[in-house]
Amino acid sequence: MKQQGSSSLMHKCKPYVAMISLQFGYAGMNVITKVSLNHGMSHYVLVVYRHAFATLSIAPFALVLERKVRPRMSLWVLLQIFVLALLGPVIDQNFYYAGLKFTSPTFSCAMSNMLPAMTFVMAVIFRMEKVNLKKARCVAKVVGTLVTVAGAILMTLYKGRIVEMIWTKHMHLHGPHQGAAAAANKDWFRGSIFLIIATLAWASLFILQTATLKRYDAPLSLTTLICLVGTLQAIVVTLVMEHSTSVWRIGFDMNLLAAAYAAIVTSSIAYYVQGLVMQVRGPVFASAFSPLMMIIVAIMGSFILAENIYLGGIIGSVLIVAGLYSVLWGKHKENMEKEVEEMEIPVAIKGAAVDVNGRVMDIVELDDVQLEKAQANGKASEHEHAAASTVVAVTVPADKTRMHGEDEV
């Protein structure tokens, strides 16, 4: 019994351990990438190497695991893959790395938490989501989106004073000169705009990917193709933006570590682990852990990079996280409503009958619990409640009788 209880506890803890470990992996990627960019690596080249490594690491799994289920490629799907690669590897990653270079890892992680709110707005624009302000879940998603945007605007326009941590007080005794501070503020604002553009591209990728998977239902193969096409597109962009051949030089250093880590950990392992967790606990559970990455990055950044943490960033981060959970709560309630609707089916169809008015009725067998619910709704009489298992008549449209008849026991 003890072994069974321990095994059950470990099984329940696995999704939590997996998602927490994943946030540490994401946090490490942000810090290592920031160090690499600070040492002069071009973010254009980093995008190329990252997705080249990602293609090589994901392709074997796609070839083996989806060889029997991979659908045929069509011209329309190929065009969608081209756009997905442009949105993800090229626009999203390049603008994110540029924003990370001009701001900080903690700030970048906080801004990326806008993703659910931006995805919701775009889903409404493309009529993939319907907003009914009479329902609490819709109000929660709308309010959460507005709060998230307010937090992002606050973080972009207001930095405030530096918040000293106990372990970083000796690092910030001397503030920057006035000219250096003005230049830093200008770069900070530009970096914020880059991060917003990156998040918008990421949300657009989610919307288009949802539509593409309906036509090409092979997630691993689709990811491989996106990474491959994105690598080719990123090479073209790098050749246009970087005219020196020396930027391509990479050795056994931090640049190689940043590219390999981002590809293997956050593009391969993270994709697989997150997919497993979403199958068991759903996407809302997986999304709920994203603010943890921001906290981990803030602690790691203050130790490793001596990163400044500003009051405006803390207030904005709190608003973004509050908005994030409001949107996720609304989405969770929506998923629960859909599950309830899908479960509302007859327990057992025994046959059909016709009442005195000529209406077709289904004969449904109910047990005690279901009978009590029916009685509470005024659908059962006191005579029917006396039996442990009885029969009640439920009126249904005549055109549905044939469908029910096919399921007769």
HELIX and SHEET records of a PDB file:
HELIX    1   1 LYS A    2  ASN A   38  1                                  37    
HELIX    2   2 HIS A   43  LEU A   65  1                                  23    
HELIX    3   3 LEU A   75  ALA A   85  1                                  11    
HELIX    4   4 LEU A   86  ASP A   92  3                                   7    
HELIX    5   5 GLN A   93  PHE A  102  1                                  10    
HELIX    6   6 PRO A  105  SER A  112  1                                   8    
HELIX    7   7 LEU A  115  ILE A  125  1                                  11    
HELIX    8   8 ALA A  136  LEU A  157  1                                  22    
HELIX    9   9 LYS A  169  MET A  171  5                                   3    
HELIX   10  10 GLN A  178  ARG A  215  1                                  38    
HELIX   11  11 PRO A  219  MET A  241  1                                  23    
HELIX   12  12 THR A  245  TRP A  248  5                                   4    
HELIX   13  13 MET A  254  TYR A  261  1                                   8    
HELIX   14  14 ALA A  262  ILE A  269  3                                   8    
HELIX   15  15 ALA A  270  ARG A  281  1                                  12    
HELIX   16  16 PRO A  283  SER A  287  1                                   5    
HELIX   17  17 SER A  290  ILE A  304  1                                  15    
HELIX   18  18 LEU A  311  MET A  343  1                                  33    
HELIX   19  19 ASP A  368  ALA A  376  1                                   9    
HELIX   20  20 GLU A  382  HIS A  385  1                                   4    
HELIX   21  21 ALA A  398  LYS A  400  5                                   3    
HELIX   22  22 THR A  401  GLY A  405  1                                   5    
SHEET    1   A 3 ILE A 349  VAL A 354  0                                        
SHEET    2   A 3 VAL A 360  LEU A 366 -1                                        
SHEET    3   A 3 THR A 390  THR A 395 -1                                        
END                                                                             
